[in-house]
Amino acid sequence: MKQIGIDNATHHLYENSGGPWYPVWPSPMLSVAAFIEQAGVVPNIEVNLQDAKFVFREDSFDPVTRIRRGRFYKTHGQRPSQKYTLPHPVYGNYGSISHTYSLNGECERRLFIFEQYLLKGPEKLVAIGASESLWRVLGAEQITTGEYLVTLKARHALGVLPELDPDAIPEVGREKAIETLKTLTDSAYRETPGSIVDRARDAAQWCLGTWWEKIKPDDVPSLHKDLGSLIKEIDNYKNKDKPEVILSAARIIARLHSRGKPNEQKKLSLRPLMEADSEFALAAVGLLLREFKWTK
């Protein structure tokens, strides 16, 4: 089974497939990783290799699409282990703990050993390098070394929700509106698609009610109404210039929220919510905020 070793002194990478440990040069980018086993619970990323359970070896990264490809390895053996390695092509035996070398130049080093992680099918979210840096597995394919080359896509809300201008939000619902949007942003980093849509619906309900409270023609409170009732109230308002974009964005969020309910899925034969649906819900909330003119 393929193994990699990270030198305790130099952090250079070495590989092993049953024979001698040999250096990898140029050295790839390695990051400590942690798989998320429970929705909403992001484990701490261990900076110390002594405690790391997984590492990710990056093979490629596209900054435009935010897609990474690479391999995962899981911890193996003692931490660290003493192994004989071939000389490094640049640094030779620098950083070794040996005082004598074998005939082929092998020296002894302390390595943190990780073995190939056989990723079978999509996993839950994985944090790479930091607890806030979440990635989801798009697919995995086995290569000739026996390792799984994994394709990952960034999971984040940056660039989806615009920057708020708090002073532009009506005071009647400002504090709660900011709170619901912060909760939505937090959920976008770590929750399941269904939970993200739920939080998007909460934010849309309160923000729409706050916006409508400021411009509606009567004094009857609307903030307490649910999203469906708010949409109907605004739609029934006798005005030739109805805010169709706002109403359409609110309706799609309300429909997505209903799709997340098991009884609705069963009754109407609806598919479960997917990652792309939660991204759409985030974008719809962002559209509402821009239409309200609450952004910078």
C-alpha positions as CSV (number, residue, x, y, z in Angstrom):
1,M,0.0,0.0,0.0
2,K,1.3,3.5,-0.9
3,Q,2.6,5.5,2.0
4,I,4.1,8.9,2.4
5,G,6.3,10.3,5.1
6,I,6.8,13.9,6.2
7,D,10.2,14.6,7.6
8,N,9.9,15.9,11.2
9,A,12.9,18.2,10.7
10,T,12.6,19.6,7.2
11,H,9.0,18.7,6.3
12,H,10.2,17.3,3.0
13,L,8.0,14.5,1.5
14,Y,9.1,10.9,1.0
15,E,7.2,8.0,-0.6
16,N,7.2,4.3,-0.2
17,S,5.5,1.5,-2.1
18,G,7.2,-1.5,-0.4
19,G,10.8,-0.7,-1.3
20,P,13.1,2.1,-0.1
21,W,11.8,5.5,0.9
22,Y,12.5,8.0,-1.8
23,P,12.1,11.8,-1.9
24,V,9.4,13.6,-3.9
25,W,10.7,16.7,-5.7
26,P,9.4,19.2,-6.4
27,S,7.6,19.0,-3.1
28,P,3.8,19.1,-3.4
29,M,1.5,21.1,-1.2
30,L,0.3,19.2,1.8
31,S,-2.5,20.3,4.2
32,V,-3.9,18.7,7.3
33,A,-7.5,17.6,6.7
34,A,-10.5,16.5,8.8
35,F,-13.7,14.8,7.5
36,I,-17.0,16.1,8.9
37,E,-19.0,13.3,10.3
38,Q,-21.9,15.2,11.7
39,A,-23.7,18.1,10.1
40,G,-22.9,21.5,11.7
41,V,-19.9,20.1,13.7
42,V,-16.6,21.1,12.2
43,P,-13.7,19.4,13.9
44,N,-10.6,21.4,14.9
45,I,-7.8,21.2,12.3
46,E,-4.7,20.0,14.1
47,V,-1.7,22.0,13.0
48,N,0.7,19.6,14.7
49,L,1.4,16.5,12.5
50,Q,1.7,14.5,15.7
51,D,-2.1,14.7,16.1
52,A,-3.2,14.9,12.5
53,K,-5.5,12.0,11.3
54,F,-5.6,12.9,7.6
55,V,-3.5,15.0,5.2
56,F,-4.4,16.2,1.7
57,R,-1.9,16.2,-1.1
58,E,-2.9,18.7,-3.8
59,D,-2.2,17.8,-7.4
60,S,-4.0,20.7,-9.1
61,F,-6.1,23.8,-8.3
62,D,-8.3,26.0,-10.5
63,P,-8.8,29.4,-8.7
64,V,-11.6,30.4,-11.1
65,T,-13.9,27.3,-10.6
66,R,-12.5,26.7,-7.0
67,I,-11.9,23.1,-7.9
68,R,-9.0,21.1,-6.4
69,R,-7.8,17.6,-7.2
70,G,-5.6,15.6,-5.0
71,R,-5.2,12.6,-2.7
72,F,-6.0,11.9,0.9
73,Y,-3.9,9.9,3.3
74,K,-4.6,8.7,6.9
75,T,-2.2,8.4,9.8
76,H,-0.2,5.1,10.2
77,G,2.2,3.7,12.7
78,Q,4.2,5.5,15.4
79,R,4.4,9.3,15.5
80,P,7.0,9.8,14.2
81,S,8.7,6.6,12.9
82,Q,12.4,6.2,12.1
83,K,13.0,5.2,8.5
84,Y,15.9,5.0,6.1
85,T,15.5,7.2,3.0
86,L,17.4,7.8,-0.2
87,P,19.3,11.1,-0.4
88,H,17.2,14.2,-1.3
89,P,18.0,15.4,-4.8
90,V,18.6,19.0,-3.6
91,Y,19.4,18.8,0.1
92,G,21.1,15.4,0.2
93,N,21.2,14.0,3.8
94,Y,20.6,17.3,5.4
95,G,18.3,17.1,8.4
96,S,18.9,13.3,8.9
97,I,19.6,11.7,12.3
98,S,22.2,9.4,10.9
99,H,25.9,9.5,11.6
100,T,26.7,6.8,9.1
101,Y,25.2,6.0,5.7
102,S,24.6,2.9,3.7
103,L,26.5,2.1,0.5
104,N,23.7,3.7,-1.6
105,G,23.7,6.8,0.6
106,E,20.5,6.0,2.6
107,C,20.2,7.9,5.9
108,E,17.8,7.6,8.8
109,R,15.1,10.2,9.3
110,R,12.1,10.6,11.6
111,L,9.0,10.6,9.4
112,F,5.3,11.1,10.1
113,I,3.8,8.2,8.2
114,F,0.5,8.4,6.3
115,E,-1.0,5.6,4.1
116,Q,-3.3,6.0,1.2
117,Y,-6.9,6.6,2.1
118,L,-9.2,4.4,0.0
119,L,-12.0,6.9,-0.6
120,K,-15.1,4.9,-1.9
121,G,-17.9,7.1,-2.9
122,P,-18.7,10.7,-1.9
123,E,-17.9,11.6,1.7
124,K,-19.4,14.4,3.8
125,L,-17.7,17.8,3.8
126,V,-14.0,17.9,4.5
127,A,-12.1,20.8,6.1
128,I,-8.6,21.3,4.6
129,G,-6.0,23.5,6.2
130,A,-8.5,25.4,8.4
131,S,-11.9,24.7,10.0
132,E,-13.5,27.4,7.8
133,S,-12.0,26.0,4.5
134,L,-14.7,23.5,3.6
135,W,-14.7,21.4,0.5
136,R,-17.2,18.7,-0.8
137,V,-16.2,15.6,-2.8
138,L,-17.5,15.6,-6.4
139,G,-15.9,12.3,-7.3
140,A,-13.0,9.9,-6.8
141,E,-11.2,7.7,-9.3
142,Q,-8.6,5.1,-8.6
143,I,-5.2,5.6,-10.3
144,T,-2.5,3.0,-11.0
145,T,-0.7,3.5,-7.7
146,G,-3.9,2.3,-5.9
147,E,-4.6,5.8,-4.6
148,Y,-7.9,7.7,-5.1
149,L,-7.6,10.9,-7.0
150,V,-10.3,13.1,-5.6
151,T,-12.1,16.1,-7.1
152,L,-13.2,18.7,-4.6
153,K,-15.2,21.9,-4.9
154,A,-15.1,24.8,-2.5
155,R,-18.1,25.2,-0.1
156,H,-18.5,28.8,1.0
157,A,-20.8,31.8,0.9
158,L,-18.2,34.4,0.0
159,G,-19.3,36.4,-3.1
160,V,-22.9,35.1,-2.9
161,L,-24.3,37.3,-0.1
162,P,-23.4,41.0,-0.8
163,E,-21.9,43.3,1.8
164,L,-24.6,44.8,3.9
165,D,-25.1,48.5,4.6
166,P,-26.7,48.4,8.1
167,D,-27.8,52.0,8.0
168,A,-29.9,51.2,4.9
169,I,-31.9,48.6,6.7
170,P,-35.1,50.0,8.4
171,E,-34.6,50.3,12.1
172,V,-37.8,48.4,12.9
173,G,-36.2,45.1,11.9
174,R,-32.5,45.9,11.5
175,E,-31.0,44.0,14.4
176,K,-32.9,40.8,13.6
177,A,-32.3,41.1,9.9
178,I,-28.5,41.3,10.5
179,E,-28.7,38.3,12.8
180,T,-30.6,36.1,10.4
181,L,-28.2,36.9,7.6
182,K,-25.2,36.1,9.8
183,T,-26.8,32.8,10.7
184,L,-27.4,32.1,7.0
185,T,-23.7,32.8,6.2
186,D,-22.5,30.6,9.0
187,S,-24.8,27.7,7.9
188,A,-23.5,28.1,4.3
189,Y,-20.0,27.0,5.6
190,R,-21.1,23.9,7.4
191,E,-24.7,22.8,7.2
192,T,-26.5,20.4,4.9
193,P,-28.4,21.7,1.8
194,G,-31.8,21.4,3.6
195,S,-30.5,23.3,6.6
196,I,-29.1,26.1,4.4
197,V,-32.5,26.4,2.6
198,D,-34.2,26.6,6.0
199,R,-31.9,29.4,7.1
200,A,-32.4,31.2,3.7
201,R,-36.2,31.0,4.3
202,D,-35.8,32.5,7.8
203,A,-33.6,35.4,6.4
204,A,-36.0,36.0,3.5
205,Q,-39.0,36.1,5.8
206,W,-37.6,38.6,8.2
207,C,-35.9,40.8,5.6
208,L,-38.9,40.9,3.3
209,G,-41.1,41.8,6.3
210,T,-38.7,44.5,7.4
211,W,-38.7,46.0,3.9
212,W,-42.5,45.8,3.6
213,E,-43.1,47.3,7.0
214,K,-41.4,50.5,5.8
215,I,-43.4,51.0,2.6
216,K,-46.8,49.3,3.2
217,P,-49.9,51.6,3.2
218,D,-51.3,50.5,6.5
219,D,-50.2,50.2,10.1
220,V,-51.0,46.5,10.6
221,P,-47.8,44.7,11.7
222,S,-46.3,42.3,9.1
223,L,-43.1,41.2,10.7
224,H,-44.7,38.3,12.4
225,K,-46.2,36.8,9.2
226,D,-44.7,33.8,7.6
227,L,-43.0,34.1,4.1
228,G,-46.1,32.7,2.2
229,S,-48.4,35.2,3.9
230,L,-46.1,38.1,3.2
231,I,-45.8,37.2,-0.4
232,K,-49.6,37.1,-0.8
233,E,-50.1,40.4,1.1
234,I,-47.6,42.2,-1.1
235,D,-48.9,40.6,-4.3
236,N,-52.5,41.7,-3.4
237,Y,-51.5,45.3,-2.8
238,K,-53.2,47.5,-5.4
239,N,-50.2,48.9,-7.2
240,K,-49.4,48.7,-10.9
241,D,-45.7,48.6,-10.1
242,K,-45.5,45.4,-8.2
243,P,-42.0,44.3,-7.2
244,E,-42.0,41.2,-9.4
245,V,-38.3,40.4,-9.0
246,I,-38.7,40.5,-5.2
247,L,-41.8,38.4,-5.2
248,S,-40.3,35.9,-7.6
249,A,-37.1,35.5,-5.5
250,A,-39.2,35.1,-2.3
251,R,-41.5,32.5,-4.0
252,I,-38.6,30.3,-5.1
253,I,-37.1,30.3,-1.6
254,A,-40.5,29.4,-0.2
255,R,-40.9,26.5,-2.7
256,L,-37.4,25.2,-2.0
257,H,-38.2,25.3,1.7
258,S,-41.3,23.1,1.1
259,R,-39.2,20.7,-0.9
260,G,-37.1,20.0,2.1
261,K,-40.0,18.5,4.0
262,P,-40.3,14.7,3.8
263,N,-44.1,14.7,3.6
264,E,-43.9,17.1,0.6
265,Q,-41.3,14.9,-1.1
266,K,-43.5,11.9,-0.6
267,K,-46.8,13.5,-1.6
268,L,-45.5,15.3,-4.8
269,S,-42.7,12.8,-5.7
270,L,-40.1,15.5,-5.3
271,R,-36.4,14.9,-5.3
272,P,-34.4,15.7,-2.1
273,L,-32.6,19.1,-1.9
274,M,-29.2,19.2,-3.5
275,E,-26.1,21.3,-3.0
276,A,-27.0,23.4,-6.1
277,D,-30.4,24.1,-4.6
278,S,-28.9,25.6,-1.5
279,E,-26.5,27.7,-3.6
280,F,-29.5,29.0,-5.5
281,A,-31.3,29.9,-2.3
282,L,-28.2,31.9,-1.2
283,A,-28.2,33.7,-4.5
284,A,-31.9,34.5,-4.2
285,V,-31.4,36.0,-0.7
286,G,-28.5,38.1,-2.2
287,L,-30.8,39.3,-5.0
288,L,-33.4,40.4,-2.4
289,L,-30.9,42.4,-0.5
290,R,-29.8,44.2,-3.7
291,E,-33.4,44.9,-4.6
292,F,-34.0,46.3,-1.2
293,K,-31.0,48.6,-1.7
294,W,-29.5,47.3,1.6
295,T,-26.0,46.7,0.1
296,K,-22.9,48.8,-0.3
